[in-house]
Amino acid sequence: MRVVKEAEERINEILDAADELFFQKGFDGTSTNDILEKVGIARGTLYHHFKSKEDIMDALIDRYKVRMLDAAQEIAANKSIPVVERIIQVVMALNISGGGSAEMMDHIHKPQNALMHHKIQRVIISGVTPILAGIIREGIEEGLFNTPFPYECMEMVVIYANTVFDDDYIEMTNEELAARMHAFIFNIERMLGVKQGSLMHTMKMFDNKTTGNN
């Protein structure tokens, strides 16, 4: 007997299958036939919901986006957490510089998922910047920061953190990475108009990558 499922349930089945296959074989190594076989549906059913394999990937990225940004926004809205601590937690929730969803990031860092990686980077840059800028504005109101460019400052921070501290872009020793971290925090302090050294304790967000370094 033919099983008819609701569109949302079928879409989620396709996305779940694609997610698993992209993780195992990479986006490039996964065919639409692989997805069809895993879900157990006809080609017409697949194309009823998605025009192409890239369309499936885009829908999967949208699902990642909702998960990441919802977590980050929840943290940003929690006024019981001090401003600087919130910034750190948002960064880690969005997995910039190694925090957050390790499974997802391992997924997109595979060479076969280069396009997926690029698209996730764009999601992070466009999504996290306004969240962090909002926290910076709170810090300005509290007298913690002094900058006329909260959004632009955070955009620079996110882009740098999301490229230089991404293992796919620049290979560094732990010593080189630690030096970059110090320089990163030093320049954030200058951009935000705070006393030199006042944000150095935020280096703890990178502890997993700089173990053994001060």
Backbone as CSV, one residue per row, in Angstrom:
resi,resn,N_x,N_y,N_z,CA_x,CA_y,CA_z,C_x,C_y,C_z
1,MET,0.840,-1.196,0.000,0.000,0.000,0.000,0.876,1.247,0.000
2,ARG,0.560,2.181,-0.882,1.354,3.402,-1.018,1.126,4.302,0.201
3,VAL,2.263,4.757,0.784,2.199,5.613,1.963,2.294,7.066,1.535
4,VAL,1.299,7.858,1.885,1.295,9.285,1.567,1.584,10.051,2.848
5,LYS,2.612,10.883,2.797,3.004,11.629,3.981,2.805,13.123,3.769
6,GLU,2.620,13.838,4.876,2.502,15.283,4.815,3.795,15.875,4.269
7,ALA,3.658,17.009,3.550,4.811,17.620,2.884,5.942,17.914,3.871
8,GLU,5.617,18.474,5.028,6.660,18.839,5.992,7.409,17.609,6.482
9,GLU,6.669,16.528,6.741,7.304,15.290,7.196,8.224,14.723,6.113
10,ARG,7.757,14.752,4.866,8.564,14.241,3.764,9.811,15.095,3.554
11,ILE,9.653,16.399,3.629,10.799,17.310,3.468,11.847,17.032,4.540
12,ASN,11.395,16.853,5.769,12.339,16.583,6.852,13.038,15.243,6.670
13,GLU,12.330,14.261,6.144,12.962,12.974,5.843,14.071,13.140,4.809
14,ILE,13.787,13.909,3.774,14.779,14.148,2.721,15.987,14.887,3.287
15,LEU,15.723,15.909,4.098,16.823,16.687,4.684,17.646,15.852,5.653
16,ASP,16.991,15.015,6.439,17.716,14.148,7.371,18.622,13.185,6.601
17,ALA,18.090,12.633,5.530,18.883,11.701,4.711,20.053,12.411,4.058
18,ALA,19.800,13.587,3.504,20.858,14.354,2.855,21.929,14.752,3.863
19,ASP,21.513,15.151,5.048,22.456,15.539,6.099,23.406,14.388,6.412
20,GLU,22.835,13.207,6.563,23.660,12.029,6.876,24.582,11.678,5.714
21,LEU,24.056,11.740,4.502,24.869,11.394,3.332,25.966,12.418,3.067
22,PHE,25.650,13.699,3.230,26.667,14.732,3.036,27.786,14.567,4.055
23,PHE,27.411,14.135,5.275,28.413,13.912,6.316,29.294,12.713,5.954
24,GLN,28.683,11.660,5.428,29.428,10.436,5.117,30.238,10.557,3.833
25,LYS,29.627,11.124,2.792,30.235,11.114,1.455,30.592,12.496,0.932
26,GLY,30.173,13.523,1.640,30.371,14.880,1.149,29.281,15.267,0.170
27,PHE,29.066,16.574,0.035,28.061,17.058,-0.908,28.389,16.618,-2.327
28,ASP,29.676,16.780,-2.708,30.089,16.433,-4.070,29.946,14.939,-4.347
29,GLY,30.160,14.127,-3.304,30.140,12.682,-3.495,28.769,12.051,-3.362
30,THR,27.781,12.853,-3.017,26.422,12.350,-2.859,25.595,12.657,-4.104
31,SER,24.915,11.671,-4.627,24.058,11.874,-5.796,22.598,11.935,-5.352
32,THR,21.756,12.448,-6.225,20.325,12.449,-5.911,19.813,11.008,-5.791
33,ASN,20.414,10.086,-6.554,20.033,8.672,-6.437,20.301,8.141,-5.034
34,ASP,21.431,8.575,-4.439,21.746,8.159,-3.071,20.638,8.596,-2.117
35,ILE,20.190,9.831,-2.301,19.145,10.368,-1.432,17.832,9.628,-1.653
36,LEU,17.504,9.382,-2.918,16.278,8.650,-3.242,16.266,7.272,-2.585
37,GLU,17.389,6.568,-2.693,17.470,5.217,-2.133,17.357,5.243,-0.603
38,LYS,17.998,6.236,0.011,17.984,6.286,1.471,16.588,6.596,2.003
39,VAL,15.886,7.511,1.333,14.544,7.880,1.789,13.517,6.859,1.328
40,GLY,13.790,6.211,0.169,12.849,5.251,-0.381,11.687,5.910,-1.091
41,ILE,11.999,6.926,-1.905,10.953,7.650,-2.640,11.299,7.693,-4.122
42,ALA,10.307,8.056,-4.921,10.510,8.196,-6.361,11.135,9.552,-6.665
43,ARG,11.785,9.626,-7.827,12.432,10.873,-8.237,11.424,12.020,-8.315
44,GLY,10.231,11.728,-8.789,9.220,12.770,-8.907,8.850,13.372,-7.561
45,THR,8.837,12.522,-6.522,8.528,13.014,-5.173,9.618,13.956,-4.682
46,LEU,10.881,13.576,-4.946,12.006,14.431,-4.542,11.920,15.789,-5.225
47,TYR,11.707,15.763,-6.543,11.688,17.013,-7.303,10.405,17.819,-7.081
48,HIS,9.424,17.197,-6.489,8.230,17.949,-6.101,8.571,18.934,-4.974
49,HIS,9.527,18.530,-4.130,9.903,19.360,-2.986,11.178,20.172,-3.232
50,PHE,12.098,19.627,-4.005,13.390,20.290,-4.238,13.748,20.223,-5.717
51,LYS,14.227,21.339,-6.247,14.551,21.390,-7.672,15.871,20.712,-7.999
52,SER,16.777,20.672,-7.033,18.113,20.131,-7.291,18.769,19.719,-5.980
53,LYS,19.934,19.097,-6.110,20.706,18.730,-4.917,21.151,19.985,-4.161
54,GLU,21.502,21.026,-4.894,21.909,22.277,-4.242,20.730,22.918,-3.502
55,ASP,19.551,22.745,-4.044,18.341,23.238,-3.371,18.150,22.521,-2.030
56,ILE,18.453,21.226,-2.006,18.394,20.463,-0.763,19.429,21.011,0.220
57,MET,20.645,21.256,-0.288,21.694,21.802,0.569,21.285,23.152,1.165
58,ASP,20.685,24.011,0.347,20.256,25.327,0.839,19.213,25.195,1.942
59,ALA,18.294,24.240,1.783,17.276,24.015,2.808,17.910,23.471,4.088
60,LEU,18.926,22.644,3.919,19.637,22.102,5.072,20.377,23.212,5.812
61,ILE,20.986,24.105,5.064,21.687,25.244,5.664,20.701,26.155,6.389
62,ASP,19.525,26.334,5.818,18.494,27.129,6.498,18.142,26.499,7.844
63,ARG,18.122,25.178,7.875,17.813,24.490,9.131,18.940,24.698,10.141
64,TYR,20.189,24.608,9.678,21.323,24.911,10.544,21.216,26.343,11.071
65,LYS,20.859,27.252,10.156,20.788,28.677,10.507,19.806,28.906,11.653
66,VAL,18.642,28.299,11.548,17.628,28.462,12.595,18.174,27.973,13.929
67,ARG,18.822,26.808,13.918,19.352,26.246,15.165,20.430,27.147,15.763
68,MET,21.356,27.591,14.936,22.458,28.411,15.426,21.985,29.758,15.934
69,LEU,21.208,30.452,15.120,20.820,31.811,15.476,19.812,31.833,16.620
70,ASP,18.952,30.829,16.708,18.022,30.768,17.843,18.794,30.653,19.157
71,ALA,19.820,29.805,19.156,20.638,29.628,20.364,21.362,30.928,20.704
72,ALA,21.922,31.584,19.686,22.658,32.828,19.911,21.742,33.948,20.393
73,GLN,20.562,34.045,19.797,19.624,35.101,20.190,19.107,34.889,21.606
74,GLU,18.927,33.638,21.991,18.469,33.336,23.350,19.508,33.807,24.373
75,ILE,20.773,33.560,24.069,21.853,34.015,24.948,21.900,35.540,24.980
76,ALA,21.835,36.165,23.806,21.925,37.628,23.714,20.820,38.312,24.500
77,ALA,19.660,37.682,24.578,18.508,38.288,25.253,18.529,38.090,26.766
78,ASN,19.453,37.289,27.257,19.507,36.982,28.692,20.279,38.075,29.431
79,LYS,19.551,39.054,29.944,20.177,40.210,30.581,20.809,39.868,31.927
80,SER,20.572,38.661,32.424,21.198,38.267,33.690,22.674,37.923,33.506
81,ILE,23.092,37.722,32.247,24.494,37.424,31.947,25.203,38.734,31.624
82,PRO,26.356,39.009,32.230,27.090,40.244,31.918,27.390,40.369,30.426
83,VAL,27.518,41.596,29.964,27.670,41.873,28.532,28.838,41.105,27.910
84,VAL,30.013,41.208,28.513,31.194,40.557,27.921,31.023,39.045,27.893
85,GLU,30.461,38.479,28.966,30.226,37.037,29.006,29.227,36.617,27.940
86,ARG,28.222,37.447,27.712,27.247,37.139,26.657,27.903,37.095,25.290
87,ILE,28.805,38.037,25.038,29.511,38.052,23.753,30.249,36.737,23.551
88,ILE,30.957,36.290,24.591,31.707,35.034,24.509,30.770,33.863,24.236
89,GLN,29.663,33.817,24.962,28.732,32.699,24.807,28.072,32.694,23.426
90,VAL,27.768,33.875,22.886,27.195,33.952,21.539,28.193,33.431,20.516
91,VAL,29.435,33.860,20.652,30.482,33.406,19.731,30.601,31.891,19.772
92,MET,30.591,31.325,20.964,30.732,29.882,21.089,29.505,29.145,20.576
93,ALA,28.319,29.729,20.789,27.090,29.094,20.296,27.062,29.025,18.784
94,LEU,27.662,30.020,18.150,27.681,30.064,16.691,28.854,29.320,16.099
95,ASN,29.683,28.753,17.010,30.792,27.914,16.590,31.903,28.655,15.884
96,ILE,31.980,29.944,16.036,33.146,30.663,15.536,34.325,30.261,16.400
97,SER,35.446,29.922,15.761,36.675,29.576,16.458,36.574,28.329,17.311
98,GLY,35.704,27.414,16.905,35.750,26.075,17.480,34.737,25.732,18.528
99,GLY,33.895,26.658,18.961,32.894,26.316,19.955,31.653,25.771,19.296
100,GLY,30.641,25.477,20.091,29.314,25.161,19.554,29.180,23.781,18.963
101,SER,28.484,23.658,17.834,28.102,22.375,17.263,29.258,21.737,16.509
102,ALA,30.043,20.944,17.211,31.221,20.325,16.598,30.833,19.386,15.466
103,GLU,29.722,18.664,15.643,29.293,17.721,14.607,29.010,18.441,13.296
104,MET,28.286,19.564,13.375,27.971,20.308,12.171,29.231,20.856,11.516
105,MET,30.163,21.387,12.337,31.359,21.984,11.773,32.285,20.930,11.178
106,ASP,32.379,19.753,11.803,33.138,18.656,11.203,32.547,18.304,9.837
107,HIS,31.240,18.335,9.794,30.474,18.058,8.574,30.917,18.993,7.452
108,ILE,30.844,20.291,7.677,31.076,21.244,6.590,32.552,21.467,6.289
109,HIS,33.454,21.009,7.187,34.869,21.192,6.930,35.458,20.105,6.019
110,LYS,34.641,19.145,5.657,35.128,18.142,4.718,35.380,18.801,3.358
111,PRO,36.476,18.438,2.664,36.778,19.048,1.354,35.623,18.912,0.361
112,GLN,34.858,17.808,0.451,33.740,17.584,-0.467,32.575,18.539,-0.203
113,ASN,32.652,19.254,0.931,31.564,20.156,1.297,31.991,21.627,1.227
114,ALA,32.923,21.925,0.316,33.454,23.286,0.228,32.364,24.325,-0.039
115,LEU,31.435,24.001,-0.935,30.354,24.947,-1.232,29.465,25.143,-0.010
116,MET,29.192,24.058,0.668,28.379,24.117,1.883,29.078,24.979,2.943
117,HIS,30.386,24.779,3.062,31.189,25.551,4.010,31.070,27.046,3.704
118,HIS,31.231,27.391,2.453,31.155,28.794,2.033,29.792,29.400,2.391
119,LYS,28.747,28.646,2.157,27.404,29.167,2.430,27.147,29.308,3.928
120,ILE,27.663,28.361,4.716,27.521,28.466,6.166,28.280,29.681,6.683
121,GLN,29.454,29.938,6.109,30.228,31.120,6.514,29.411,32.382,6.304
122,ARG,28.742,32.457,5.174,27.921,33.643,4.885,26.780,33.775,5.890
123,VAL,26.182,32.646,6.255,25.099,32.652,7.240,25.609,33.180,8.582
124,ILE,26.774,32.707,8.997,27.333,33.130,10.279,27.641,34.626,10.270
125,ILE,28.272,35.097,9.193,28.649,36.513,9.121,27.415,37.406,9.109
126,SER,26.436,37.047,8.318,25.237,37.893,8.221,24.331,37.743,9.441
127,GLY,24.387,36.593,10.112,23.503,36.346,11.233,24.049,36.780,12.575
128,VAL,25.341,36.541,12.811,25.903,36.835,14.131,26.222,38.310,14.311
129,THR,26.568,39.003,13.237,26.968,40.409,13.371,25.902,41.268,14.048
130,PRO,24.643,41.254,13.582,23.643,42.088,14.258,23.369,41.654,15.696
131,ILE,23.499,40.358,15.987,23.293,39.887,17.356,24.363,40.464,18.277
132,LEU,25.619,40.362,17.847,26.712,40.900,18.646,26.653,42.421,18.732
133,ALA,26.277,43.068,17.631,26.182,44.533,17.631,25.160,45.005,18.657
134,GLY,24.077,44.251,18.801,23.065,44.595,19.799,23.629,44.543,21.211
135,ILE,24.464,43.534,21.488,25.080,43.430,22.813,26.068,44.579,23.023
136,ILE,26.814,44.932,21.976,27.763,46.042,22.078,27.029,47.338,22.393
137,ARG,25.878,47.542,21.777,25.094,48.758,22.064,24.671,48.800,23.533
138,GLU,24.335,47.632,24.085,24.031,47.582,25.515,25.256,47.991,26.325
139,GLY,26.418,47.484,25.905,27.652,47.821,26.607,27.968,49.305,26.532
140,ILE,27.642,49.922,25.403,27.842,51.368,25.255,26.944,52.117,26.243
141,GLU,25.693,51.686,26.341,24.746,52.317,27.266,25.196,52.163,28.718
142,GLU,25.856,51.044,29.019,26.329,50.807,30.382,27.672,51.478,30.660
143,GLY,28.245,52.095,29.609,29.536,52.762,29.783,30.730,51.838,29.683
144,LEU,30.507,50.584,29.225,31.607,49.626,29.097,32.423,49.849,27.835
145,PHE,31.735,50.231,26.751,32.382,50.416,25.461,32.180,51.845,24.972
146,ASN,33.069,52.243,24.065,32.973,53.581,23.491,33.348,53.517,22.017
147,THR,32.343,53.288,21.181,32.571,53.248,19.741,31.334,53.765,19.007
148,PRO,31.530,54.552,17.952,30.383,55.003,17.160,29.973,53.978,16.103
149,PHE,30.712,52.859,16.035,30.477,51.869,14.978,30.302,50.454,15.542
150,PRO,29.277,50.222,16.350,29.113,48.884,16.939,28.924,47.783,15.897
151,TYR,28.101,48.049,14.875,27.854,47.018,13.857,29.121,46.725,13.059
152,GLU,29.768,47.792,12.591,30.960,47.615,11.764,32.086,46.925,12.532
153,CYS,32.227,47.277,13.826,33.239,46.614,14.648,32.990,45.119,14.722
154,MET,31.727,44.742,14.970,31.413,43.332,15.098,31.510,42.601,13.771
155,GLU,31.206,43.281,12.683,31.365,42.668,11.367,32.826,42.322,11.123
156,MET,33.730,43.245,11.474,35.164,42.977,11.324,35.590,41.810,12.195
157,VAL,35.088,41.789,13.425,35.431,40.726,14.367,34.960,39.369,13.845
158,VAL,33.714,39.317,13.393,33.151,38.046,12.923,33.880,37.543,11.688
159,ILE,34.145,38.426,10.740,34.828,38.004,9.512,36.227,37.495,9.825
160,TYR,36.947,38.219,10.673,38.300,37.780,11.030,38.275,36.449,11.762
161,ALA,37.405,36.367,12.783,37.321,35.139,13.575,36.898,33.955,12.730
162,ASN,36.072,34.223,11.728,35.495,33.151,10.931,36.376,32.733,9.765
163,THR,37.475,33.435,9.581,38.410,33.063,8.516,39.782,32.709,9.067
164,VAL,40.413,33.637,9.768,41.762,33.383,10.285,41.769,32.237,11.285
165,PHE,40.716,32.136,12.102,40.669,31.080,13.101,39.956,29.828,12.595
166,ASP,39.729,29.756,11.314,39.133,28.568,10.704,40.266,27.721,10.142
167,ASP,40.357,26.483,10.618,41.467,25.610,10.221,41.573,25.401,8.717
168,ASP,40.481,25.591,7.999,40.506,25.366,6.552,41.256,26.451,5.800
169,TYR,41.423,27.621,6.391,41.991,28.751,5.678,43.472,28.946,5.957
170,ILE,43.857,28.942,7.224,45.244,29.225,7.588,45.717,28.164,8.575
171,GLU,46.810,27.504,8.223,47.384,26.522,9.134,48.379,27.227,10.053
172,MET,48.235,27.016,11.356,49.110,27.659,12.332,49.508,26.682,13.418
173,THR,50.690,26.909,13.983,51.072,26.173,15.188,50.296,26.758,16.363
174,ASN,50.312,26.059,17.487,49.644,26.589,18.678,50.226,27.934,19.095
175,GLU,51.558,28.078,18.934,52.203,29.340,19.302,51.744,30.476,18.385
176,GLU,51.657,30.200,17.087,51.186,31.223,16.139,49.729,31.575,16.399
177,LEU,48.940,30.558,16.720,47.527,30.789,17.003,47.357,31.649,18.253
178,ALA,48.138,31.342,19.298,48.059,32.119,20.538,48.417,33.575,20.280
179,ALA,49.430,33.814,19.436,49.820,35.192,19.112,48.699,35.907,18.373
180,ARG,48.044,35.195,17.446,46.909,35.786,16.718,45.775,36.133,17.686
181,MET,45.534,35.242,18.643,44.471,35.474,19.615,44.728,36.752,20.410
182,HIS,45.967,36.895,20.884,46.318,38.080,21.665,46.151,39.347,20.823
183,ALA,46.610,39.274,19.582,46.479,40.434,18.694,45.009,40.744,18.419
184,PHE,44.225,39.691,18.261,42.792,39.832,18.011,42.110,40.579,19.156
185,ILE,42.345,40.106,20.386,41.735,40.744,21.551,42.254,42.167,21.726
186,PHE,43.557,42.366,21.515,44.155,43.704,21.633,43.446,44.689,20.703
187,ASN,43.201,44.277,19.485,42.565,45.174,18.513,41.073,45.350,18.773
188,ILE,40.408,44.326,19.314,39.007,44.489,19.713,38.910,45.554,20.808
189,GLU,39.840,45.496,21.761,39.849,46.499,22.827,39.956,47.912,22.255
190,ARG,40.819,48.072,21.265,40.990,49.394,20.664,39.740,49.826,19.910
191,MET,39.125,48.887,19.170,37.917,49.230,18.411,36.756,49.610,19.326
192,LEU,36.691,48.931,20.481,35.572,49.181,21.390,35.864,50.297,22.393
193,GLY,37.084,50.818,22.349,37.420,51.941,23.215,37.496,51.583,24.678
194,VAL,38.025,50.384,24.993,38.165,49.980,26.388,39.644,49.966,26.780
195,LYS,39.899,49.917,28.076,41.257,49.933,28.595,42.032,48.720,28.104
196,GLN,43.292,48.963,27.706,44.125,47.868,27.212,44.268,46.775,28.275
197,GLY,44.009,45.539,27.865,44.117,44.394,28.766,42.821,44.015,29.450
198,SER,41.799,44.851,29.314,40.560,44.602,30.058,39.746,43.449,29.494
199,LEU,40.006,43.061,28.255,39.259,41.953,27.652,40.106,40.700,27.457
200,MET,41.345,40.722,27.948,42.229,39.584,27.718,41.715,38.289,28.348
201,HIS,40.865,38.422,29.386,40.320,37.208,30.005,39.408,36.458,29.042
202,THR,38.975,37.115,27.967,38.110,36.439,26.992,38.880,35.404,26.179
203,MET,40.193,35.342,26.357,40.982,34.302,25.691,40.473,32.912,26.045
204,LYS,39.721,32.785,27.148,39.231,31.457,27.551,38.347,30.840,26.485
205,MET,37.732,31.668,25.612,36.885,31.109,24.568,37.689,30.278,23.576
206,PHE,39.013,30.498,23.552,39.859,29.775,22.596,40.688,28.696,23.271
207,ASP,40.413,28.397,24.535,41.252,27.474,25.290,41.427,26.127,24.618
208,ASN,40.372,25.661,23.930,40.454,24.333,23.299,41.447,24.302,22.151
209,LYS,41.825,25.473,21.627,42.775,25.482,20.524,44.172,25.893,20.972
210,THR,44.284,26.450,22.164,45.577,26.963,22.598,46.042,26.276,23.880
211,THR,45.612,25.053,24.083,45.985,24.310,25.286,47.495,24.254,25.401
212,GLY,47.972,24.637,26.566,49.405,24.619,26.766,50.049,25.942,26.489
213,ASN,49.307,26.922,25.986,49.842,28.237,25.724,49.186,29.238,26.653
214,ASN,49.914,30.306,27.001,49.374,31.361,27.830,48.645,32.355,26.976
